[in-house]
Amino acid sequence: MKDLNDIPEFLKYFRIIKPSEISINKEDIFYRDKYNDILNYLKAILTNHEDTQLNGYIIPRGAVLININPGMDILDYIRLITKNYYLELIEFNEIEILNAPNKFLKSFISILETFGKNLEKEDKIGGSERDPDSTTEKKILLINQKPIFKEKFDEINLLEVLLNAWQSIGFSFGFIESNVILVWLNYDIKDVSRISEKLYDIFDLFIKIPLLNKIERETVLKDFLERNSKIVFDINDIINYTENWEVKDIKQLLKVGIFRHFLNSELNETSNEITDILINLIVSGEFIPNTSAVVSEGNSNVELSENDIQNQPIVYHKESKKLVNVEEINNVIDGIRESRISDFMLNQLYEDAASKNYTELTIIIDKLHKKEPLEENDMKMLAQHPFILNDSPSKAQINLEKAKKRIDLIKQAFGK
């Protein structure tokens, strides 16, 4: 590492992590199919690819572009790979970059070139004494292009900066020649679209990792319950409230929920029901997932996969004699819900309902939650308070409980 230490700008904006410094375990990672694509690519580059059947068809460059969403555990996964394969990991020193973003931008390409030349020189100095297949000499250069960088770089796309430099006559940095594998993480698919025609000039592969689907979120939650047998929550309820969430968001929500439960009462040795606490954290906005920030900016990578589209149920509409996709029906329902009455008026309606029919409505909401059939009197009660159906049963129960507490406080204040 002596040669790398001689590059002042490199050591300022990058840091080198040795395999022995990484403490991540296999159990910390939620494995998904697309992670296999990453591992298979790295294994292919780490081995002597010149002797494989690829020879004659393609010469790998040693660079892969991966589109992800905030909250994925892919960083931990890449660190785990470097630990298991004894690779040095080179990644951004984010603090220094954010402190001087313009200076970093001006130095970025020259740093990479100097870095690459030093590694090539180091490789030549080693001569025949080095084992060319030894993974201990190889390194992963991880460029984690976080959304905050784009904001600090005045909307300059760092990915485009690299590609433009790569196509220029003077730029020289061969990843494989320098025993380096470039892993570039991108969070905005629009950035990739803008350079799509140049994409494969530098990258061997483009891998797009989708958000967790419903089954995968269920797996994450079940795994947590299996590891923490004293904690109890309704998996189906939490699944419904965590659509488009990622692994780290879900795990962090559970940690905050357990802590909130501890503050409200005490953790006990038998069971700790935290469903309402988790839902209240989400509904109240006291827990905000990473994904929501991307969605609000309009840069979300969330989209239906081909399998999701194919598996959507189809409804046959007799009157129009044409197929109507359930997604269209859901869009109409969502439109109705978005045009709902104000929160202030909704609170007033819940308070009125709680003061008149609290017990009856609690029973009805429980039936709705359990999907039990409603009796005629239940239907008449709901007809008097139809706004309850705008919310899920769990959220409706929370709102009703809050309204009941407000009513009780008012009664106490007036001595009733």
C-alpha positions as CSV (number, residue, x, y, z in Angstrom):
1,M,0.0,0.0,0.0
2,K,3.0,2.3,0.0
3,D,2.3,3.6,-3.5
4,L,-1.4,4.4,-2.7
5,N,-0.2,6.3,0.4
6,D,1.8,8.5,-1.9
7,I,-1.4,9.9,-3.5
8,P,-2.6,12.7,-1.1
9,E,-5.8,13.4,-2.9
10,F,-6.7,9.7,-3.1
11,L,-6.3,9.3,0.7
12,K,-8.4,12.4,1.3
13,Y,-11.4,11.3,-0.7
14,F,-11.1,7.5,-0.4
15,R,-10.5,5.1,2.4
16,I,-9.1,1.5,2.3
17,I,-10.7,-1.2,4.3
18,K,-8.9,-4.5,4.9
19,P,-10.8,-7.8,5.1
20,S,-9.8,-8.2,8.7
21,E,-11.6,-4.9,9.6
22,I,-15.0,-6.1,8.4
23,S,-17.2,-7.6,11.1
24,I,-20.4,-8.4,9.0
25,N,-21.7,-11.9,9.3
26,K,-23.6,-14.0,6.7
27,E,-26.7,-14.0,9.0
28,D,-26.9,-10.2,8.7
29,I,-27.8,-10.3,5.0
30,F,-31.2,-10.9,3.4
31,Y,-30.4,-12.8,0.3
32,R,-32.3,-12.2,-2.9
33,D,-31.9,-13.7,-6.3
34,K,-30.3,-10.7,-7.9
35,Y,-27.5,-10.9,-5.3
36,N,-26.4,-14.1,-7.0
37,D,-25.8,-12.0,-10.2
38,I,-23.3,-9.8,-8.3
39,L,-21.5,-12.7,-6.7
40,N,-21.2,-14.7,-10.0
41,Y,-19.8,-11.6,-11.8
42,L,-17.2,-11.0,-9.1
43,K,-16.2,-14.6,-9.0
44,A,-15.8,-14.6,-12.8
45,I,-13.5,-11.6,-12.7
46,L,-11.5,-12.8,-9.7
47,T,-10.6,-16.0,-11.5
48,N,-8.4,-16.1,-14.6
49,H,-11.2,-15.3,-17.1
50,E,-8.7,-15.5,-20.0
51,D,-8.9,-19.3,-19.8
52,T,-12.7,-19.6,-19.7
53,Q,-15.1,-20.0,-22.6
54,L,-15.5,-16.2,-22.6
55,N,-12.3,-15.9,-24.5
56,G,-13.0,-15.1,-28.1
57,Y,-16.4,-13.6,-27.3
58,I,-15.8,-10.8,-24.9
59,I,-12.9,-9.2,-22.9
60,P,-14.3,-8.1,-19.5
61,R,-13.3,-4.7,-18.3
62,G,-13.9,-5.4,-14.6
63,A,-16.7,-2.9,-14.0
64,V,-20.3,-3.4,-13.0
65,L,-23.1,-0.9,-12.6
66,I,-25.9,-1.7,-10.1
67,N,-29.1,0.2,-9.7
68,I,-30.5,0.0,-6.1
69,N,-32.9,1.8,-3.7
70,P,-32.1,3.3,-0.3
71,G,-32.4,0.9,2.6
72,M,-31.1,-2.2,0.8
73,D,-28.4,-4.2,2.6
74,I,-26.2,-4.4,-0.6
75,L,-23.4,-2.5,1.0
76,D,-23.2,-5.0,3.8
77,Y,-23.4,-7.8,1.2
78,I,-20.4,-6.3,-0.8
79,R,-18.4,-5.9,2.4
80,L,-19.2,-9.6,3.3
81,I,-17.8,-10.6,-0.1
82,T,-14.6,-8.7,0.4
83,K,-14.2,-10.3,3.8
84,N,-14.8,-13.9,2.5
85,Y,-12.6,-13.5,-0.6
86,Y,-9.9,-11.5,1.2
87,L,-10.3,-8.4,-1.0
88,E,-9.3,-4.9,0.0
89,L,-12.3,-2.5,-0.3
90,I,-11.8,1.0,-1.4
91,E,-14.7,3.3,-0.9
92,F,-15.6,7.0,-0.6
93,N,-14.6,9.1,2.4
94,E,-18.0,10.8,2.4
95,I,-17.3,13.4,5.0
96,E,-14.4,14.9,3.0
97,I,-16.4,14.8,-0.3
98,L,-19.4,16.6,1.2
99,N,-17.2,19.2,2.8
100,A,-15.6,20.2,-0.5
101,P,-17.8,18.8,-3.3
102,N,-16.6,21.1,-6.1
103,K,-13.0,20.4,-5.3
104,F,-13.7,16.7,-5.4
105,L,-15.4,16.9,-8.7
106,K,-12.5,18.7,-10.3
107,S,-10.1,16.1,-8.9
108,F,-12.2,12.9,-9.4
109,I,-10.9,11.8,-12.8
110,S,-7.2,12.7,-12.1
111,I,-7.4,10.8,-8.8
112,L,-8.6,7.7,-10.6
113,E,-5.9,8.0,-13.2
114,T,-3.1,8.4,-10.7
115,F,-4.6,5.6,-8.6
116,G,-4.7,3.3,-11.6
117,K,-1.2,4.1,-12.7
118,N,0.2,3.5,-9.3
119,L,-1.5,0.1,-9.1
120,E,-0.1,-0.8,-12.5
121,K,3.3,0.2,-11.4
122,E,2.9,-1.8,-8.2
123,D,1.9,-4.8,-10.4
124,K,5.0,-4.5,-12.6
125,I,7.3,-4.1,-9.6
126,G,5.9,-7.4,-8.1
127,G,7.1,-9.3,-11.2
128,S,7.1,-13.0,-11.2
129,E,7.1,-13.3,-7.4
130,R,3.4,-12.4,-7.4
131,D,0.7,-15.0,-8.0
132,P,-1.5,-13.5,-10.7
133,D,-4.5,-15.6,-9.5
134,S,-4.1,-14.5,-5.8
135,T,-7.3,-12.7,-4.7
136,T,-5.3,-11.1,-1.8
137,E,-3.8,-8.7,-4.4
138,K,-7.1,-7.7,-5.9
139,K,-9.3,-4.8,-4.8
140,I,-12.9,-3.7,-5.1
141,L,-13.3,0.0,-5.9
142,L,-16.8,0.8,-4.6
143,I,-18.4,4.0,-5.9
144,N,-21.6,4.6,-3.8
145,Q,-23.3,7.4,-5.7
146,K,-25.7,8.4,-3.0
147,P,-28.6,10.9,-3.9
148,I,-27.1,13.5,-1.6
149,F,-24.0,13.7,-3.8
150,K,-26.1,14.8,-6.8
151,E,-27.6,17.5,-4.6
152,K,-24.1,18.7,-3.5
153,F,-22.7,18.4,-7.0
154,D,-25.4,20.9,-8.4
155,E,-27.2,18.1,-10.3
156,I,-24.0,16.9,-12.0
157,N,-24.2,13.2,-12.7
158,L,-21.0,11.6,-11.5
159,L,-21.6,8.6,-13.6
160,E,-21.7,10.7,-16.7
161,V,-18.5,12.4,-15.7
162,L,-16.7,9.1,-15.6
163,L,-18.1,7.9,-18.9
164,N,-17.2,11.2,-20.7
165,A,-13.7,10.9,-19.3
166,W,-13.5,7.3,-20.4
167,Q,-14.2,8.2,-24.0
168,S,-11.6,11.0,-24.0
169,I,-8.3,10.4,-25.6
170,G,-6.1,11.2,-22.6
171,F,-7.9,9.0,-20.0
172,S,-6.2,5.8,-19.1
173,F,-7.2,3.4,-16.3
174,G,-7.7,-0.3,-16.9
175,F,-9.5,-1.9,-14.0
176,I,-8.5,-5.5,-14.6
177,E,-5.0,-4.5,-15.6
178,S,-4.7,-2.7,-12.2
179,N,-6.2,-5.7,-10.3
180,V,-9.3,-3.6,-9.5
181,I,-13.0,-4.4,-9.9
182,L,-15.2,-1.3,-10.1
183,V,-18.6,-1.7,-8.4
184,W,-20.7,1.4,-9.0
185,L,-24.0,1.8,-7.1
186,N,-26.6,4.1,-8.6
187,Y,-29.9,5.1,-7.0
188,D,-31.6,7.0,-9.8
189,I,-32.5,5.1,-13.0
190,K,-32.8,8.4,-14.8
191,D,-29.0,8.8,-14.6
192,V,-28.6,5.5,-16.2
193,S,-31.1,6.2,-19.0
194,R,-29.2,9.4,-19.9
195,I,-26.0,7.5,-20.6
196,S,-27.6,4.3,-21.9
197,E,-25.8,4.5,-25.3
198,K,-22.4,4.7,-23.6
199,L,-23.2,2.3,-20.8
200,Y,-21.4,-0.8,-22.1
201,D,-18.4,1.2,-23.3
202,I,-17.1,0.9,-19.7
203,F,-19.4,-1.5,-17.8
204,D,-19.5,-5.3,-18.4
205,L,-23.0,-5.6,-16.8
206,F,-25.9,-3.5,-15.6
207,I,-27.8,-5.1,-12.7
208,K,-31.1,-3.7,-11.5
209,I,-32.2,-4.9,-8.0
210,P,-35.9,-4.5,-7.4
211,L,-37.5,-3.5,-4.1
212,L,-38.7,-6.3,-1.8
213,N,-42.0,-7.8,-2.9
214,K,-44.7,-8.8,-0.5
215,I,-43.4,-12.4,-0.1
216,E,-39.9,-11.1,0.6
217,R,-41.1,-8.6,3.2
218,E,-43.0,-11.4,4.9
219,T,-39.8,-13.5,5.0
220,V,-37.9,-10.6,6.6
221,L,-40.6,-10.3,9.3
222,K,-40.9,-14.0,9.9
223,D,-37.2,-14.3,10.2
224,F,-37.2,-11.5,12.9
225,L,-39.9,-13.3,14.9
226,E,-38.0,-16.6,14.7
227,R,-34.9,-14.9,16.1
228,N,-36.9,-13.0,18.7
229,S,-39.5,-15.3,20.1
230,K,-40.6,-12.9,22.9
231,I,-41.8,-10.3,20.4
232,V,-45.2,-10.5,18.8
233,F,-46.8,-8.6,16.0
234,D,-49.3,-9.2,13.2
235,I,-47.2,-10.0,10.1
236,N,-50.0,-9.3,7.6
237,D,-50.7,-5.9,9.1
238,I,-47.1,-4.8,9.0
239,I,-46.7,-6.1,5.4
240,N,-49.6,-3.9,4.3
241,Y,-48.1,-0.8,5.9
242,T,-44.6,-1.4,4.5
243,E,-45.2,-1.4,0.8
244,N,-42.1,-0.3,-1.1
245,W,-40.0,-0.6,2.0
246,E,-36.5,-2.1,2.1
247,V,-34.8,-4.5,4.5
248,K,-33.0,-1.9,6.7
249,D,-36.2,0.2,7.0
250,I,-38.2,-2.8,8.2
251,K,-35.5,-3.9,10.7
252,Q,-35.1,-0.4,12.1
253,L,-38.9,0.0,12.5
254,L,-39.0,-3.2,14.6
255,K,-36.1,-1.9,16.8
256,V,-37.8,1.4,17.3
257,G,-41.1,-0.3,18.0
258,I,-39.6,-2.5,20.7
259,F,-37.9,0.4,22.3
260,R,-41.2,2.4,22.3
261,H,-42.9,-0.6,23.8
262,F,-40.2,-0.7,26.5
263,L,-40.7,3.0,27.3
264,N,-44.5,2.7,27.5
265,S,-44.5,-0.4,29.7
266,E,-41.8,-3.1,30.1
267,L,-40.4,-5.9,28.1
268,N,-41.5,-9.2,29.7
269,E,-40.5,-12.8,29.6
270,T,-43.6,-14.1,27.8
271,S,-44.8,-12.0,24.9
272,N,-44.7,-8.4,23.8
273,E,-47.4,-7.4,21.4
274,I,-46.2,-4.4,19.4
275,T,-48.5,-4.4,16.3
276,D,-50.3,-1.2,17.3
277,I,-47.1,0.5,18.2
278,L,-45.5,-0.3,14.9
279,I,-48.5,0.9,12.9
280,N,-48.8,4.1,15.0
281,L,-45.1,4.9,14.3
282,I,-45.8,4.6,10.5
283,V,-49.2,6.4,10.5
284,S,-48.0,9.3,12.7
285,G,-44.9,9.9,10.6
286,E,-42.6,9.3,13.6
287,F,-40.8,6.7,11.6
288,I,-39.8,7.6,8.0
289,P,-38.3,4.9,5.8
290,N,-35.4,5.7,3.4
291,T,-37.5,4.8,0.4
292,S,-40.1,7.6,1.1
293,A,-37.5,10.3,0.5
294,V,-36.7,9.0,-3.0
295,V,-40.4,8.6,-3.9
296,S,-41.2,12.1,-2.8
297,E,-38.5,13.5,-5.1
298,G,-40.0,11.7,-8.0
299,N,-36.8,9.6,-8.5
300,S,-38.3,6.3,-7.4
301,N,-37.1,3.1,-9.0
302,V,-40.2,1.4,-7.8
303,E,-42.0,-0.4,-10.6
304,L,-44.0,-3.5,-11.3
305,S,-41.9,-6.5,-12.4
306,E,-43.0,-8.5,-15.4
307,N,-44.1,-11.3,-13.0
308,D,-46.2,-8.9,-11.0
309,I,-48.0,-7.7,-14.1
310,Q,-48.6,-11.2,-15.3
311,N,-49.9,-12.3,-12.0
312,Q,-52.4,-9.4,-11.5
313,P,-55.9,-10.7,-11.3
314,I,-58.3,-9.7,-14.1
315,V,-61.9,-8.8,-13.6
316,Y,-64.5,-9.4,-16.3
317,H,-66.9,-6.5,-16.5
318,K,-70.2,-7.9,-17.9
319,E,-71.8,-4.6,-19.0
320,S,-68.9,-3.3,-21.1
321,K,-67.9,-6.9,-22.1
322,K,-64.2,-6.1,-21.7
323,L,-61.4,-7.0,-19.3
324,V,-60.7,-4.5,-16.5
325,N,-57.4,-4.7,-14.7
326,V,-57.7,-4.7,-10.9
327,E,-54.9,-2.0,-10.8
328,E,-57.3,0.4,-12.6
329,I,-60.0,-0.2,-10.0
330,N,-57.4,0.3,-7.2
331,N,-56.4,3.6,-8.8
332,V,-60.0,4.8,-8.7
333,I,-60.2,3.8,-5.0
334,D,-56.9,5.6,-4.3
335,G,-58.3,8.7,-6.0
336,I,-61.3,8.6,-3.8
337,R,-59.2,8.3,-0.7
338,E,-56.9,11.1,-1.7
339,S,-59.9,13.4,-2.0
340,R,-61.1,12.5,1.5
341,I,-62.1,15.1,4.1
342,S,-59.5,17.0,6.0
343,D,-57.7,15.5,9.0
344,F,-59.4,18.1,11.3
345,M,-62.9,17.0,10.2
346,L,-61.9,13.4,10.4
347,N,-60.8,13.8,14.0
348,Q,-64.2,15.4,14.7
349,L,-66.1,12.5,13.2
350,Y,-64.1,10.0,15.1
351,E,-64.7,11.8,18.3
352,D,-68.4,11.9,17.6
353,A,-68.4,8.2,16.9
354,A,-66.3,7.4,20.0
355,S,-68.7,9.4,22.2
356,K,-71.8,7.6,20.9
357,N,-70.9,4.1,19.7
358,Y,-67.4,3.3,20.9
359,T,-68.0,-0.3,22.1
360,E,-70.1,-1.2,19.1
361,L,-67.6,0.2,16.6
362,T,-64.7,-1.5,18.3
363,I,-66.4,-4.9,17.8
364,I,-67.2,-4.1,14.2
365,I,-63.6,-3.0,13.4
366,D,-62.4,-6.3,15.0
367,K,-64.7,-8.2,12.7
368,L,-63.4,-6.3,9.7
369,H,-59.9,-7.0,10.8
370,K,-60.6,-10.8,11.1
371,K,-62.7,-10.7,7.9
372,E,-65.7,-12.1,9.7
373,P,-69.2,-11.6,8.3
374,L,-71.1,-8.5,9.4
375,E,-74.7,-8.6,10.8
376,E,-77.4,-6.3,9.7
377,N,-77.0,-4.1,12.8
378,D,-73.3,-3.8,12.0
379,M,-74.1,-2.6,8.5
380,K,-76.5,0.0,9.9
381,M,-73.8,1.2,12.3
382,L,-71.2,1.6,9.5
383,A,-73.8,3.4,7.4
384,Q,-73.9,6.0,10.2
385,H,-70.1,6.3,10.3
386,P,-68.9,5.4,6.7
387,F,-65.6,7.4,7.1
388,I,-64.3,4.4,9.1
389,L,-64.1,2.3,5.9
390,N,-61.6,4.8,4.4
391,D,-59.0,3.4,6.8
392,S,-57.7,-0.1,7.3
393,P,-59.1,-1.8,10.4
394,S,-55.9,-1.4,12.3
395,K,-55.7,2.3,11.5
396,A,-59.4,2.9,12.2
397,Q,-59.0,1.3,15.6
398,I,-56.0,3.5,16.4
399,N,-58.0,6.6,15.4
400,L,-61.0,5.5,17.4
401,E,-58.8,4.9,20.5
402,K,-57.2,8.4,20.2
403,A,-60.6,10.0,19.8
404,K,-61.9,8.1,22.9
405,K,-58.9,9.4,24.9
406,R,-59.5,13.0,23.7
407,I,-63.2,12.7,24.8
408,D,-62.2,11.3,28.2
409,L,-59.7,14.2,28.7
410,I,-62.4,16.8,27.9
411,K,-64.8,15.1,30.3
412,Q,-62.2,15.1,33.1
413,A,-61.4,18.8,32.4
414,F,-65.1,19.7,32.9
415,G,-65.5,17.4,35.9
416,K,-67.8,15.0,34.2
